[in-house]
Amino acid sequence: MAIKTPVEVFHGGHGKNTRHGHFHSSRKHFIQSLTYWRQSMREITGSWEDDESRVRYMKSLFAIADQDGTKKIKFEELNDILAFFAKEGFDPSSFAFNIPAEATPDDIVRAVMDEYDYGRTGYLTEEEFMALTDTVLKEYQLHQDYAGIINRTIGPYNMTRTLGYGTMGIVKFATHKETGKAVAIKVIRRANNYVDEVMIDAEIEAHETITGHPYIVSFVEALETDSHVFFIMELCGGGSVLDHILHTPFTEAITRFYLRQVAEGLVHMHECGVAHRDLRLENVLLDNEGNVKICDFGHALIFNDGWDAFTSQTRAGSLFSQAPEQIGRNPCSGRAVDVWSLGVVMHCLLLNRRPFVEEGMDQMRQLKAIANAELSLPEDINPDAADLLRQLLAKDPKARPTVSEALEHPWFDGPVHKPAIAFTELDMTDIPGHTWDEDIAGTWKTMLDVLGTFPLDISTPPEPLCDMHVRLVHRENGVHLGLTFMPDEEGDMTFGFYLWRGECWQFQRVSKRIITNFLDWVMKNGNRES
């Protein structure tokens, strides 16, 4: 929703005569502190990749927001902060997911509070508030680097919502003005220096060289202005593999399905003379059918005649995908680095954690652990999986197999399961303490009530579909989904959500939030009376 001004939309501050006034000497002090914080954000935006600087500025905003000094950000304090953000040109409703278009200012504050109040305490702790602040800093970065990009036209494409962002740029959803075809557009701000221009040219060349493979994001074209470069690419509706594994750990059969596709994509790249050098879960996308699409070739290396050696004083790729030889600043093989990264991906998918590093390690200890490459695996892991991991994550790059050789490993001969990412279900028998088969109509009525709290258009399909079946259209992101309530193969009543049209990652987000809200209602209220 559009935010006009803080005066028109959000309540004014609560000043020195309220219960918040004794911490700051005046309302003026609060505004001055926020103004100084904003100015410092604009001046040092480029240093936010430094974790210490980022945390310091996040903590400083918490100290400003905590007007009564209780270390708890309550409703009124959050309202003041959101009013400030609105004045800065941000839409506070973008900081929470489930906000209907007709939401009041209080509704927005409550929704943001609910989004980040993980402990359900009615206030935000410092840790919870810093999660919100992290989103704010990213918004500041985007507004500074990509001013004028939001909701604009480039060539024949109309760009609308932001799909994601990272250190190299943002990714926008766009449609072709004539055909209506949906695409993703990666937008990179030009830095006006030779090194960055060379990297952009290399990314375009690498992506053009390898496009057309079923497990690599298709490249359409590149457009540019004096200030930005626009990569037009295939839209991958399933989101990233990381998005899915954060919600549900993968089985070995699912891991095998995804890893084979990633490996086959790498084989194609290497045969075309391209090494990725930044393969990680965030750069492995899925289409609506759940197939892998490798993306982001900003660190790609183009090599000829099999010569893929490289040296650099700056690391290519992110810390957790670094191979030991990269950390030591030694000569590296692009293909051997990709094999290592494939091993990291396999470890994350199979064991739901990164290899070598542990919680609580600072960056220096993490680098040392990766450089030492002393792999520790659980005793109950599949022996074939353990053997393949040790080969892929060998400290000596010469001891690693090629990707083609890795695909011949016996582990890949095991069972394979392709997940149905366009379908989500909730088996009512999985909810302890509740009997649903005795009140089917009441349970369905409860779900309809929950659906009514979302920005959804709800319609009943024509016969012969059963009565407990609706079609839903999310008004904000345009995803179309169906919902049924019927017995599964075992006869248990089950809610089933399925994608009708739109992106799978939006479908997953909507359906899982509906399920969460439904379960919250159930736990608070129990069964509905018939």
C-alpha positions in Angstrom: 0.0 0.0 0.0 1.1 3.6 -0.6 2.4 5.5 2.4 1.7 9.3 2.1 3.4 11.0 5.0 4.0 10.1 8.6 1.6 12.7 9.7 -1.2 11.4 7.5 -0.6 7.8 8.0 1.2 7.1 11.3 0.5 8.5 14.7 2.8 11.2 16.0 5.5 10.5 18.6 4.7 10.3 22.3 7.0 13.1 23.5 8.4 13.8 26.9 5.1 13.8 28.8 4.4 10.1 28.1 5.8 7.0 29.7 8.6 7.0 27.0 9.7 10.6 27.6 12.0 10.1 30.6 14.7 8.3 28.6 15.2 11.1 26.0 15.0 14.6 27.3 12.6 15.6 24.5 10.9 14.5 21.3 13.5 16.7 19.6 16.3 14.5 20.8 14.6 11.4 19.4 14.2 13.0 15.9 17.7 14.4 16.0 19.1 11.0 16.8 17.2 9.4 13.9 18.3 12.1 11.5 21.9 11.6 12.5 21.5 7.8 12.0 20.0 8.4 8.5 22.8 10.7 7.5 25.5 8.3 8.6 23.7 5.5 6.7 23.9 7.5 3.5 27.5 8.4 4.0 28.9 4.9 4.8 26.6 2.6 2.7 29.6 1.2 0.9 31.0 -0.3 4.1 28.0 -2.4 5.1 29.6 -5.5 3.8 31.8 -5.3 6.9 29.9 -7.3 9.5 31.2 -5.2 12.4 30.0 -1.9 10.9 26.7 -3.4 10.0 26.1 -4.7 13.5 27.2 -1.4 15.0 24.7 0.6 13.0 21.9 -2.0 13.7 22.6 -1.7 17.5 22.6 2.1 17.2 19.1 2.1 15.8 18.0 -0.2 18.5 19.3 2.2 21.1 17.4 5.1 19.5 14.2 3.1 19.2 14.4 2.0 22.8 13.1 5.3 24.1 12.3 4.1 27.7 15.5 2.2 28.1 13.9 -1.2 28.8 15.6 -3.1 26.0 12.1 -3.9 24.7 10.7 -2.2 21.6 7.0 -1.9 22.2 4.1 -0.9 19.9 4.4 2.8 20.4 8.2 2.8 19.9 7.9 0.6 16.8 5.2 3.0 15.5 7.6 5.9 15.8 10.4 4.1 13.9 8.0 3.0 11.1 6.8 6.6 10.8 10.4 7.7 10.4 10.9 5.1 7.6 7.8 6.3 5.9 9.1 9.8 5.9 12.3 8.5 4.3 10.2 7.1 1.4 9.9 3.5 2.5 6.6 1.6 2.6 6.5 0.1 6.2 4.0 -2.5 5.0 6.8 -4.0 2.9 8.5 -5.2 6.2 5.7 -7.8 6.8 4.1 -10.4 4.7 0.4 -10.7 5.5 -0.8 -7.1 5.3 -4.1 -6.5 3.3 -4.4 -3.5 1.0 -7.0 -1.9 3.3 -4.8 -2.2 6.4 -4.9 0.7 8.9 -1.7 2.3 10.3 -2.2 0.3 13.5 -2.7 -2.9 11.4 0.7 -2.3 9.8 2.5 -1.8 13.1 0.9 -4.9 14.5 1.8 -6.9 11.5 5.4 -5.9 11.6 5.5 -6.6 15.3 4.0 -10.0 14.7 6.5 -10.7 11.8 9.6 -10.2 14.0 8.3 -11.0 17.5 9.5 -14.6 17.3 9.1 -15.2 21.1 5.4 -14.0 21.0 6.1 -11.6 23.9 4.3 -8.6 22.6 7.5 -6.6 22.1 10.8 -6.9 20.1 14.0 -7.9 21.8 17.3 -6.5 20.6 17.9 -9.6 18.5 14.4 -9.5 17.0 14.7 -5.8 16.3 18.0 -6.3 14.6 16.4 -8.7 12.2 14.1 -6.0 11.2 16.9 -3.5 11.0 18.8 -5.8 8.7 15.9 -5.5 6.3 16.0 -1.8 6.7 19.7 -1.6 5.9 19.2 -3.6 2.7 16.4 -1.2 1.7 18.7 1.8 2.3 21.4 0.1 0.1 18.9 -0.6 -2.6 17.4 2.9 -2.6 20.9 4.4 -2.8 22.3 2.1 -5.5 19.1 1.6 -7.6 17.3 4.9 -7.3 14.9 5.2 -10.2 15.0 1.4 -11.0 11.9 0.5 -9.0 8.8 0.1 -11.2 10.4 1.4 -14.4 10.7 0.3 -18.1 13.9 -0.9 -19.7 13.6 -1.7 -23.4 10.4 -3.7 -24.0 10.2 -4.8 -20.3 8.1 -3.4 -17.5 9.8 -4.1 -14.1 7.7 -4.3 -11.0 8.4 -6.2 -7.7 11.9 -7.1 -6.4 12.6 -10.9 -6.4 15.8 -10.7 -4.5 19.0 -8.8 -3.9 22.6 -9.4 -3.1 26.0 -7.7 -3.1 26.2 -7.5 -6.9 22.7 -6.2 -7.6 19.0 -6.7 -7.4 16.7 -9.1 -9.4 13.4 -7.7 -10.6 10.2 -9.4 -11.9 9.3 -8.0 -15.3 6.9 -8.7 -18.2 7.4 -8.1 -21.9 5.2 -5.2 -23.0 4.0 -6.9 -26.2 4.0 -10.7 -25.4 3.3 -10.5 -21.7 6.0 -13.1 -21.1 7.4 -13.0 -17.5 11.2 -12.7 -17.0 13.7 -12.0 -14.3 16.0 -9.0 -14.7 19.2 -8.8 -12.8 20.2 -5.1 -12.4 23.8 -4.2 -11.7 25.0 -0.6 -10.9 28.0 0.4 -13.0 30.9 1.4 -10.8 32.7 3.2 -13.7 36.0 1.4 -13.2 37.8 -1.0 -15.5 37.8 -4.0 -13.3 34.0 -4.0 -12.7 33.3 -3.4 -16.4 35.5 -6.4 -17.3 33.6 -8.6 -14.8 30.2 -7.5 -16.3 31.5 -8.3 -19.8 32.8 -11.7 -18.6 29.4 -12.5 -16.9 27.5 -11.8 -20.1 30.0 -13.8 -22.2 29.9 -16.8 -19.8 26.1 -16.8 -19.6 25.7 -16.5 -23.4 28.1 -19.4 -23.8 26.4 -21.9 -21.6 22.7 -20.9 -22.0 20.3 -23.5 -23.4 21.1 -26.3 -21.0 18.0 -27.6 -19.0 19.7 -27.1 -15.7 21.1 -23.6 -16.3 19.0 -20.4 -16.2 18.4 -19.3 -19.8 20.0 -16.0 -20.9 17.7 -13.8 -23.0 19.7 -10.6 -23.6 21.6 -7.8 -21.9 20.5 -4.1 -22.0 22.4 -1.1 -20.5 22.2 2.5 -19.6 24.9 4.9 -18.5 24.3 3.9 -14.9 23.1 0.2 -14.9 23.3 -3.1 -16.8 20.2 -5.3 -17.1 20.5 -9.0 -17.5 17.2 -10.4 -18.9 16.9 -14.1 -17.9 14.4 -16.9 -17.6 12.1 -16.6 -14.6 12.5 -19.5 -12.1 9.3 -19.7 -10.2 10.5 -22.2 -7.6 12.8 -19.9 -5.7 16.2 -21.2 -4.5 17.1 -24.5 -3.0 18.1 -22.6 0.1 14.5 -21.3 0.5 13.2 -24.9 0.6 15.8 -26.5 2.8 15.3 -23.8 5.4 11.7 -25.0 5.8 12.2 -28.7 5.3 15.4 -30.7 5.5 15.9 -32.9 2.4 15.9 -36.7 2.4 18.8 -38.5 0.8 16.6 -39.4 -2.2 15.7 -35.7 -2.7 19.4 -34.7 -2.3 20.4 -37.2 -4.9 17.8 -35.8 -7.3 19.0 -32.3 -7.0 22.7 -33.0 -6.8 22.7 -35.0 -10.1 21.0 -32.1 -11.9 23.5 -29.6 -10.4 26.4 -31.8 -11.5 25.1 -32.3 -15.0 24.8 -28.5 -15.3 28.4 -28.1 -14.2 29.6 -30.7 -16.7 28.0 -28.7 -19.5 29.6 -25.5 -18.2 33.1 -27.1 -18.0 32.7 -28.6 -21.5 31.9 -25.1 -22.7 35.0 -23.7 -21.1 33.3 -21.9 -18.1 33.9 -22.4 -14.4 31.2 -21.0 -12.0 33.5 -20.3 -9.0 30.5 -19.3 -6.8 28.3 -22.4 -6.7 26.1 -22.4 -3.5 22.6 -23.0 -2.5 21.5 -19.4 -3.1 22.6 -19.8 -6.7 20.7 -23.0 -7.4 17.2 -22.1 -8.4 14.2 -24.3 -9.2 11.6 -23.9 -11.9 7.9 -24.5 -11.2 8.3 -28.2 -11.9 11.1 -28.5 -9.3 14.0 -28.9 -11.7 17.4 -27.2 -11.0 18.5 -24.0 -12.7 22.0 -22.8 -11.9 22.3 -19.0 -11.9 24.6 -16.0 -11.1 27.7 -16.1 -13.2 29.2 -12.9 -11.8 32.4 -14.8 -10.7 32.6 -17.1 -13.7 35.9 -17.9 -15.3 36.2 -18.4 -19.0 39.0 -20.7 -20.0 40.5 -22.1 -23.3 42.2 -25.4 -24.2 41.5 -26.8 -20.7 43.7 -24.1 -19.0 41.4 -23.1 -16.1 44.1 -21.9 -13.6 43.6 -18.5 -11.9 45.2 -16.5 -9.1 43.7 -13.5 -7.4 44.3 -11.2 -4.5 40.6 -11.2 -3.9 38.5 -14.3 -3.4 35.9 -15.3 -6.0 32.6 -16.3 -4.5 31.4 -16.3 -0.9 33.3 -17.5 2.2 31.4 -20.8 2.7 31.9 -22.0 -0.9 35.7 -21.2 -0.8 38.1 -24.1 -1.4 41.2 -24.4 0.8 43.5 -23.4 -2.1 41.5 -20.1 -2.5 41.9 -19.2 1.1 45.7 -19.8 0.9 45.8 -17.5 -2.2 47.4 -20.4 -4.1 47.0 -21.0 -7.8 43.6 -22.5 -8.4 41.8 -24.6 -11.0 38.3 -23.3 -11.7 36.9 -26.7 -12.3 38.5 -28.1 -9.1 36.9 -25.2 -7.2 33.5 -26.1 -8.7 34.0 -29.7 -7.6 34.7 -28.5 -4.0 31.6 -26.3 -4.1 29.6 -29.3 -5.3 30.7 -31.1 -2.2 29.7 -28.2 0.0 26.2 -28.2 -1.7 25.9 -32.0 -1.1 26.9 -31.6 2.5 24.4 -28.9 3.1 21.5 -30.8 1.4 22.3 -34.1 3.0 23.2 -33.0 6.6 21.5 -29.6 6.7 24.6 -27.8 7.8 27.8 -26.5 6.3 31.0 -28.6 6.4 34.0 -27.6 8.6 32.5 -24.6 10.3 30.5 -24.5 13.6 28.2 -22.0 15.4 30.1 -19.5 17.4 33.2 -19.5 15.2 34.5 -16.0 14.2 35.6 -15.5 10.6 39.3 -16.2 11.2 38.5 -19.6 12.8 36.1 -20.4 9.9 38.8 -19.6 7.3 41.3 -21.8 9.2 38.8 -24.7 9.5 38.1 -24.6 5.8 41.8 -24.3 4.9 42.5 -27.4 7.1 39.6 -29.3 5.5 39.3 -31.9 8.2 36.0 -33.4 7.4 33.9 -34.9 10.2 30.8 -36.9 9.3 28.1 -38.6 11.5 28.6 -42.3 12.1 25.2 -43.2 10.7 25.7 -41.6 7.3 25.4 -43.8 4.2 28.9 -45.1 3.5 28.6 -44.3 -0.2 27.6 -40.7 0.6 30.5 -40.4 3.0 33.0 -41.7 0.4 31.7 -39.2 -2.2 31.8 -36.3 0.2 35.4 -37.1 1.1 36.4 -37.2 -2.6 34.6 -33.9 -3.4 36.0 -32.2 -0.3 39.5 -33.4 -0.6 42.0 -30.8 0.6 44.3 -31.4 -2.4 42.5 -30.2 -5.6 44.4 -32.8 -7.6 42.8 -35.6 -5.5 39.3 -34.4 -6.4 37.4 -36.2 -9.2 36.1 -34.3 -12.2 32.4 -33.6 -12.1 31.9 -36.3 -14.8 33.8 -38.8 -12.7 31.8 -37.9 -9.6 28.6 -38.7 -11.5 29.8 -42.3 -11.9 30.0 -42.8 -8.2 27.8 -45.6 -6.8 26.0 -43.1 -4.5 24.2 -41.7 -7.5 22.7 -45.2 -8.2 20.5 -45.0 -5.1 16.8 -44.1 -4.9 15.7 -40.7 -6.3 12.7 -38.7 -5.3 11.6 -35.5 -7.0 9.7 -33.2 -4.6 6.4 -31.8 -5.6 7.1 -28.1 -4.9 3.8 -27.0 -6.5 1.9 -28.9 -3.8 1.7 -28.4 -0.1 -0.4 -30.4 2.3 -1.5 -30.5 6.0 -2.6 -33.9 7.4 -5.0 -33.2 10.2 -3.9 -36.4 12.1 -0.4 -34.8 12.5 -1.9 -32.3 15.0 -1.8 -33.8 18.5 -4.8 -33.6 20.7 -7.3 -32.8 18.1 -9.9 -35.1 16.5 -10.9 -33.8 13.1 -13.0 -36.6 11.6 -15.8 -35.8 14.0 -16.1 -32.2 12.8 -15.2 -32.0 9.2 -17.6 -29.2 8.3 -16.4 -27.1 11.3 -12.8 -27.6 10.4 -13.5 -26.4 6.8 -15.3 -23.4 8.2 -12.3 -22.6 10.3 -10.0 -22.7 7.3 -12.4 -20.4 5.4 -12.3 -17.9 8.3 -8.5 -18.0 8.2 -8.4 -17.5 4.5 -10.5 -14.4 5.0 -7.6 -12.7 6.9 -5.4 -12.8 3.8 -5.6 -10.6 0.7 -7.2 -13.4 -1.3 -10.0 -13.6 -3.8 -11.9 -16.8 -3.1 -14.1 -18.7 -5.5 -15.8 -22.1 -5.6 -15.0 -24.1 -8.8 -17.9 -25.7 -10.7 -19.0 -29.3 -10.3 -18.0 -32.1 -10.3 -15.4 -30.9 -7.8 -16.3 -31.5 -4.1 -17.8 -28.9 -1.9 -14.7 -28.5 0.2 -12.6 -27.1 -2.7 -11.9 -23.4 -3.4 -9.7 -21.5 -5.8 -7.6 -18.6 -4.4 -6.0 -15.6 -6.1 -3.5 -13.6 -4.0 -4.2 -10.0 -4.9 -0.7 -8.7 -4.2 1.5 -11.2 -6.0 -1.0 -12.7 -8.5 -0.4 -16.3 -7.5 -3.4 -18.6 -8.2 -3.8 -21.7 -6.1 -6.3 -24.3 -5.2 -7.2 -25.8 -1.9 -9.0 -29.0 -1.1 -10.1 -30.7 2.1 -10.5 -34.4 1.5 -9.3 -37.9 2.6 -5.8 -39.0 1.5 -4.9 -42.5 0.4 -5.1 -43.7 4.1 -8.4 -42.0 4.6 -7.1 -39.2 6.8 -8.6 -35.7 6.2 -5.9 -33.6 4.6 -5.7 -30.0 3.4 -4.0 -29.9 0.0 -2.7 -26.7 -1.7 -1.7 -26.8 -5.3 -0.3 -24.2 -7.7 -2.7 -23.1 -10.4 -0.7 -20.3 -12.0 2.2 -18.1 -10.9 5.6 -18.6 -9.3 6.1 -21.6 -7.0 8.2 -19.6 -4.4 5.2 -17.3 -4.0 2.9 -20.2 -3.8 5.0 -21.9 -1.1 5.2 -18.7 0.9 1.4 -18.1 0.8 0.4 -21.7 1.4 2.8 -22.1 4.3 1.7 -18.9 5.9 -2.0 -20.0 5.6 -1.1 -23.3 7.3 0.8 -21.5 10.1 -2.1 -19.1 10.8 -4.6 -22.1 10.7 -2.4 -24.0 13.2 -2.1 -20.9 15.4 -5.9 -20.7 15.5 -6.2 -24.4 16.3 -3.8 -24.3 19.2 -5.5 -21.3 20.7 -9.2 -22.4 20.2 -9.3 -26.1 19.7 -12.0 -27.7 17.5 -14.8 -25.6 16.2 -18.2 -26.5 17.5 -20.3 -28.2 14.8 
